[in-house]
């Protein structure tokens, strides 16, 4: 199982969620830490050629990378707008 590391943005976003949404996302992140290779994950290559991934969890999108057995959750945001990618490009 991978260790989970949250970015400041992800941590702040979690504080805005209600309990049901929080549980939904955290449950899926822990599933991801347990089995990182899942069918519904898409690869994203950043400008600096670092390999990131995205996963849709309900109405949310999670962008993460895996380095040295650590799952780094970079961005968590609603998936129905482009703000998740705007935040990701600033990282």
Order of alpha helices (4+ residues) and beta strands (2+ residues): beta-alpha-alpha-beta-beta-beta-beta-alpha
